[in-house]
Amino acid sequence: MRTISYKTYLDKIYGCFIGKAVSGNIGAPYEGIKMPLELTFKQEMIDCTLPNDDLDLQVLWLDVLEQKGEHFTVLYLFSGRICRDAQKL
């Protein structure tokens, strides 16, 4: 079995998160287009943060895990802070 250090693990997770955030920003204006695209990179593609439902849900789950650990119930999601905050939106 291959092992890596915790620092290397965190670096890989961080790289995945940043890659998903950047690709979400770059691809958001083209979501739903069903044909190959040839895009030229522009700095402004990553200089802003666009709404990204995929990434937002992952950040929400991370928040739940940080608050409750892996042992949380659906009752926490529906009756706790998460539900009340979502209703404000």
C-alpha atoms as one frame of an Amber mdcrd trajectory, in Angstrom:
protein
   0.000   0.000   0.000   1.305   3.461  -0.921   1.285   6.147   1.759   1.733
   9.909   1.565   2.327  12.512   4.217  -0.554  14.539   5.597   1.015  17.698
   4.137   1.111  16.123   0.659  -2.466  14.906   1.082  -3.675  18.406   2.008
  -1.769  19.870  -0.946  -3.494  17.456  -3.324  -6.944  18.201  -1.866  -6.266
  21.940  -2.082  -5.200  21.558  -5.727  -8.417  19.682  -6.523 -10.522  22.340
  -4.818  -8.783  25.220  -6.621  -9.014  23.362  -9.935 -12.743  22.835  -9.464
 -13.275  26.487  -8.495 -11.314  27.796 -11.487 -12.906  25.411 -13.967 -16.344
  26.295 -12.580 -15.671  29.982 -13.217 -14.302  29.385 -16.684 -17.073  27.002
 -17.722 -20.075  28.707 -16.099 -20.912  30.988 -19.039 -20.977  27.950 -21.331
 -22.930  25.535 -19.119 -25.489  23.587 -21.104 -23.783  24.023 -24.484 -23.608
  20.572 -26.078 -20.693  20.994 -28.458 -16.913  21.109 -28.167 -15.598  24.557
 -27.302 -12.242  26.046 -28.043 -11.594  28.649 -25.369  -8.613  30.920 -25.015
  -7.511  31.534 -21.450  -8.004  35.081 -20.169  -7.012  36.236 -16.692 -10.472
  37.700 -16.079 -11.865  34.155 -16.273 -10.481  33.524 -12.786 -10.468  37.049
 -11.354 -14.104  36.843 -10.300 -16.241  34.350  -8.462 -19.389  33.260 -10.249
 -22.194  31.315  -8.569 -21.322  27.626  -8.804 -23.928  25.235  -7.412 -21.571
  22.258  -7.603 -18.837  23.946  -5.591 -21.282  25.645  -3.204 -22.761  22.269
  -2.212 -19.308  20.855  -1.544 -18.452  23.828   0.664 -21.742  23.337   2.522
 -20.909  19.670   3.183 -17.426  20.684   4.368 -19.020  23.158   6.795 -21.298
  20.418   8.169 -18.358  18.027   8.582 -16.273  20.681  10.331 -19.120  21.481
  12.730 -20.487  17.994  13.441 -17.905  15.511  12.192 -19.032  12.515  10.186
 -21.693  11.612  12.752 -24.525  13.992  11.919 -28.159  13.283  11.231 -30.676
  14.559   8.729 -32.373  16.294  11.668 -29.322  18.522  12.034 -29.552  19.513
   8.386 -33.260  20.334   8.558 -33.588  21.821  12.024 -30.160  23.279  12.646
 -28.244  26.306  11.460 -27.962  25.032   7.892 -31.715  25.157   7.261 -32.179
  28.545   8.947 -29.319  30.079   6.933 -30.670  28.634   3.681 -34.082  30.198
   4.333 -32.478  33.662   4.420 -31.336  33.322   0.813
